[in-house]
Amino acid sequence: MKTRNRVSQTILAAALAGSALLAASSAFAQEVVVEQPRMIPVGVQINIGWHGDRYWDGHRYWAHDEWMHRHPHDRDPRRDRDHRY
């Protein structure tokens, strides 16, 4: 009877240890879901010819440049209005 009791205790202890291992390993087996990084849309607006709140025209620029080369000693009417210089 002692042998039978000892075998049943060993089986019971092994079953208890196995269930404890199973419970412990399943507690840490969590799947972490990580989304892929996405590009954030940026408000890009392309306006050809506009520079800030002014319209930029290459023809007017080169006409002014030619006028300045032909009149090197005259004052520049565009620069006189600008107080940054």
Backbone as JSON Lines, residues from 0, in Angstrom:
{"i":0,"aa":"M","n":[0.83,-1.19,0.0],"ca":[0.0,0.0,0.0],"c":[0.87,1.25,0.0]}
{"i":1,"aa":"K","n":[2.01,1.14,0.71],"ca":[2.89,2.3,0.74],"c":[3.43,2.6,-0.65]}
{"i":2,"aa":"T","n":[3.7,1.59,-1.42],"ca":[4.23,1.79,-2.76],"c":[3.19,2.45,-3.64]}
{"i":3,"aa":"R","n":[1.96,2.01,-3.53],"ca":[0.88,2.59,-4.32],"c":[0.66,4.04,-3.91]}
{"i":4,"aa":"N","n":[0.69,4.33,-2.63],"ca":[0.51,5.68,-2.13],"c":[1.66,6.57,-2.61]}
{"i":5,"aa":"R","n":[2.87,6.02,-2.61],"ca":[4.04,6.78,-3.05],"c":[3.96,7.09,-4.54]}
{"i":6,"aa":"V","n":[3.5,6.14,-5.36],"ca":[3.38,6.33,-6.8],"c":[2.3,7.37,-7.09]}
{"i":7,"aa":"S","n":[1.19,7.31,-6.4],"ca":[0.13,8.28,-6.63],"c":[0.57,9.68,-6.22]}
{"i":8,"aa":"Q","n":[1.35,9.79,-5.15],"ca":[1.87,11.1,-4.75],"c":[2.85,11.64,-5.78]}
{"i":9,"aa":"T","n":[3.67,10.77,-6.35],"ca":[4.63,11.19,-7.37],"c":[3.91,11.65,-8.63]}
{"i":10,"aa":"I","n":[2.89,10.91,-9.04],"ca":[2.1,11.3,-10.22],"c":[1.37,12.61,-9.96]}
{"i":11,"aa":"L","n":[0.81,12.74,-8.77],"ca":[0.11,13.98,-8.43],"c":[1.09,15.16,-8.39]}
{"i":12,"aa":"A","n":[2.28,14.98,-7.86],"ca":[3.28,16.06,-7.82],"c":[3.75,16.42,-9.22]}
{"i":13,"aa":"A","n":[3.93,15.43,-10.09],"ca":[4.34,15.69,-11.47],"c":[3.25,16.43,-12.23]}
{"i":14,"aa":"A","n":[2.0,16.04,-12.02],"ca":[0.89,16.72,-12.69],"c":[0.77,18.16,-12.2]}
{"i":15,"aa":"L","n":[0.94,18.36,-10.91],"ca":[0.88,19.71,-10.35],"c":[2.02,20.58,-10.87]}
{"i":16,"aa":"A","n":[3.22,20.02,-10.94],"ca":[4.37,20.78,-11.46],"c":[4.19,21.08,-12.94]}
{"i":17,"aa":"G","n":[3.68,20.12,-13.7],"ca":[3.44,20.35,-15.13],"c":[2.4,21.42,-15.38]}
{"i":18,"aa":"S","n":[1.31,21.39,-14.58],"ca":[0.28,22.41,-14.75],"c":[0.8,23.78,-14.33]}
{"i":19,"aa":"A","n":[1.66,23.82,-13.32],"ca":[2.25,25.1,-12.91],"c":[3.16,25.66,-14.0]}
{"i":20,"aa":"L","n":[3.95,24.8,-14.63],"ca":[4.8,25.23,-15.74],"c":[3.97,25.7,-16.93]}
{"i":21,"aa":"L","n":[2.91,24.99,-17.22],"ca":[2.04,25.37,-18.33],"c":[1.38,26.72,-18.07]}
{"i":22,"aa":"A","n":[0.91,26.92,-16.85],"ca":[0.27,28.19,-16.5],"c":[1.27,29.34,-16.52]}
{"i":23,"aa":"A","n":[2.49,29.09,-16.05],"ca":[3.51,30.14,-16.01],"c":[3.97,30.51,-17.42]}
{"i":24,"aa":"S","n":[4.11,29.53,-18.29],"ca":[4.58,29.85,-19.63],"c":[3.5,30.51,-20.47]}
{"i":25,"aa":"S","n":[2.25,30.18,-20.21],"ca":[1.18,30.82,-20.98],"c":[0.93,32.24,-20.52]}
{"i":26,"aa":"A","n":[1.31,32.56,-19.3],"ca":[1.12,33.92,-18.8],"c":[2.05,34.9,-19.5]}
{"i":27,"aa":"F","n":[3.21,34.44,-19.97],"ca":[4.16,35.32,-20.63],"c":[4.13,35.22,-22.14]}
{"i":28,"aa":"A","n":[3.27,34.39,-22.68],"ca":[3.22,34.2,-24.13],"c":[2.22,35.17,-24.74]}
{"i":29,"aa":"Q","n":[2.46,36.45,-24.56],"ca":[1.57,37.46,-25.11],"c":[2.15,37.96,-26.42]}
{"i":30,"aa":"E","n":[1.29,38.12,-27.39],"ca":[1.74,38.61,-28.69],"c":[1.64,40.13,-28.7]}
{"i":31,"aa":"V","n":[2.73,40.77,-29.01],"ca":[2.78,42.23,-29.06],"c":[2.51,42.66,-30.49]}
{"i":32,"aa":"V","n":[1.48,43.47,-30.67],"ca":[1.12,43.95,-32.0],"c":[1.71,45.34,-32.16]}
{"i":33,"aa":"V","n":[2.61,45.48,-33.13],"ca":[3.25,46.76,-33.41],"c":[2.92,47.14,-34.84]}
{"i":34,"aa":"E","n":[2.33,48.3,-35.01],"ca":[1.98,48.75,-36.36],"c":[3.22,49.28,-37.07]}
{"i":35,"aa":"Q","n":[3.19,49.17,-38.37],"ca":[4.28,49.71,-39.17],"c":[4.21,51.23,-39.15]}
{"i":36,"aa":"P","n":[5.35,51.92,-39.14],"ca":[5.33,53.38,-39.17],"c":[4.77,53.88,-40.49]}
{"i":37,"aa":"R","n":[4.0,54.93,-40.42],"ca":[3.4,55.5,-41.61],"c":[3.88,56.92,-41.8]}
{"i":38,"aa":"M","n":[3.91,57.35,-43.03],"ca":[4.27,58.74,-43.33],"c":[3.1,59.64,-42.96]}
{"i":39,"aa":"I","n":[3.39,60.74,-42.34],"ca":[2.36,61.69,-41.97],"c":[2.18,62.66,-43.14]}
{"i":40,"aa":"P","n":[0.96,62.82,-43.63],"ca":[0.77,63.74,-44.75],"c":[1.04,65.19,-44.32]}
{"i":41,"aa":"V","n":[1.73,65.89,-45.17],"ca":[2.11,67.27,-44.89],"c":[1.41,68.15,-45.91]}
{"i":42,"aa":"G","n":[0.92,69.29,-45.48],"ca":[0.25,70.21,-46.39],"c":[1.24,70.95,-47.26]}
{"i":43,"aa":"V","n":[1.54,70.41,-48.42],"ca":[2.47,71.04,-49.35],"c":[1.65,71.71,-50.44]}
{"i":44,"aa":"Q","n":[1.98,72.95,-50.7],"ca":[1.26,73.69,-51.72],"c":[2.29,74.36,-52.63]}
{"i":45,"aa":"I","n":[2.24,74.04,-53.91],"ca":[3.19,74.59,-54.86],"c":[2.47,75.6,-55.74]}
{"i":46,"aa":"N","n":[2.91,76.83,-55.67],"ca":[2.35,77.9,-56.49],"c":[3.49,78.48,-57.32]}
{"i":47,"aa":"I","n":[3.51,78.17,-58.58],"ca":[4.58,78.65,-59.44],"c":[4.4,80.15,-59.67]}
{"i":48,"aa":"G","n":[5.45,80.9,-59.4],"ca":[5.41,82.34,-59.62],"c":[5.16,83.14,-58.36]}
{"i":49,"aa":"W","n":[4.68,82.51,-57.31],"ca":[4.4,83.25,-56.09],"c":[5.56,83.11,-55.11]}
{"i":50,"aa":"H","n":[5.95,84.23,-54.54],"ca":[7.01,84.26,-53.53],"c":[6.44,84.97,-52.32]}
{"i":51,"aa":"G","n":[5.95,84.19,-51.36],"ca":[5.27,84.8,-50.22],"c":[3.93,85.35,-50.68]}
{"i":52,"aa":"D","n":[3.71,86.64,-50.5],"ca":[2.46,87.25,-50.96],"c":[2.67,88.04,-52.26]}
{"i":53,"aa":"R","n":[3.85,87.92,-52.88],"ca":[4.14,88.65,-54.12],"c":[4.29,87.68,-55.28]}
{"i":54,"aa":"Y","n":[3.97,88.16,-56.46],"ca":[4.13,87.36,-57.66],"c":[5.51,87.64,-58.23]}
{"i":55,"aa":"W","n":[6.27,86.6,-58.48],"ca":[7.61,86.75,-59.02],"c":[7.56,86.52,-60.51]}
{"i":56,"aa":"D","n":[8.05,87.48,-61.25],"ca":[8.05,87.4,-62.71],"c":[9.49,87.58,-63.18]}
{"i":57,"aa":"G","n":[10.03,86.58,-63.85],"ca":[11.41,86.64,-64.32],"c":[11.64,87.73,-65.34]}
{"i":58,"aa":"H","n":[10.63,88.01,-66.17],"ca":[10.78,89.05,-67.2],"c":[10.97,90.42,-66.54]}
{"i":59,"aa":"R","n":[10.18,90.69,-65.52],"ca":[10.33,91.98,-64.83],"c":[11.68,92.06,-64.12]}
{"i":60,"aa":"Y","n":[12.14,90.95,-63.58],"ca":[13.45,90.95,-62.9],"c":[14.56,91.3,-63.88]}
{"i":61,"aa":"W","n":[14.57,90.63,-65.04],"ca":[15.64,90.88,-66.0],"c":[15.52,92.26,-66.63]}
{"i":62,"aa":"A","n":[14.31,92.77,-66.81],"ca":[14.14,94.14,-67.31],"c":[14.72,95.14,-66.31]}
{"i":63,"aa":"H","n":[14.48,94.91,-65.04],"ca":[15.03,95.79,-64.01],"c":[16.55,95.68,-63.96]}
{"i":64,"aa":"D","n":[17.07,94.46,-64.1],"ca":[18.52,94.25,-64.1],"c":[19.18,94.98,-65.28]}
{"i":65,"aa":"E","n":[18.56,94.88,-66.45],"ca":[19.11,95.59,-67.62],"c":[19.05,97.1,-67.41]}
{"i":66,"aa":"W","n":[17.97,97.61,-66.83],"ca":[17.85,99.05,-66.57],"c":[18.95,99.48,-65.61]}
{"i":67,"aa":"M","n":[19.23,98.67,-64.59],"ca":[20.28,99.03,-63.63],"c":[21.66,99.04,-64.29]}
{"i":68,"aa":"H","n":[21.9,98.15,-65.26],"ca":[23.18,98.16,-65.96],"c":[23.3,99.37,-66.89]}
{"i":69,"aa":"R","n":[22.2,99.81,-67.47],"ca":[22.24,100.98,-68.35],"c":[22.31,102.29,-67.58]}
{"i":70,"aa":"H","n":[21.84,102.31,-66.33],"ca":[21.83,103.52,-65.51],"c":[22.58,103.24,-64.2]}
{"i":71,"aa":"P","n":[23.9,103.13,-64.25],"ca":[24.65,102.73,-63.04],"c":[24.66,103.79,-61.94]}
{"i":72,"aa":"H","n":[24.48,105.07,-62.28],"ca":[24.56,106.13,-61.27],"c":[23.2,106.59,-60.78]}
{"i":73,"aa":"D","n":[22.13,106.1,-61.38],"ca":[20.79,106.49,-60.93],"c":[20.4,105.66,-59.7]}
{"i":74,"aa":"R","n":[19.47,106.23,-58.95],"ca":[19.01,105.5,-57.77],"c":[18.06,104.38,-58.19]}
{"i":75,"aa":"D","n":[18.01,103.38,-57.39],"ca":[17.14,102.23,-57.67],"c":[15.79,102.47,-57.02]}
{"i":76,"aa":"P","n":[14.73,102.66,-57.8],"ca":[13.42,102.94,-57.19],"c":[12.9,101.77,-56.37]}
{"i":77,"aa":"R","n":[13.27,100.57,-56.7],"ca":[12.79,99.42,-55.92],"c":[13.49,99.35,-54.57]}
{"i":78,"aa":"R","n":[14.77,99.67,-54.52],"ca":[15.52,99.59,-53.27],"c":[15.22,100.77,-52.35]}
{"i":79,"aa":"D","n":[14.78,101.89,-52.87],"ca":[14.47,103.04,-52.03],"c":[13.25,102.79,-51.15]}
{"i":80,"aa":"R","n":[12.33,101.98,-51.63],"ca":[11.14,101.67,-50.84],"c":[11.45,100.68,-49.72]}
{"i":81,"aa":"D","n":[12.47,99.89,-49.92],"ca":[12.79,98.83,-48.97],"c":[13.65,99.4,-47.84]}
{"i":82,"aa":"H","n":[13.2,99.27,-46.61],"ca":[13.91,99.83,-45.46],"c":[14.88,98.84,-44.83]}
{"i":83,"aa":"R","n":[15.0,97.66,-45.42],"ca":[15.9,96.65,-44.86],"c":[17.35,96.92,-45.24]}
{"i":84,"aa":"Y","n":[17.6,97.69,-46.27],"ca":[18.97,97.9,-46.75],"c":[19.53,99.2,-46.26]}
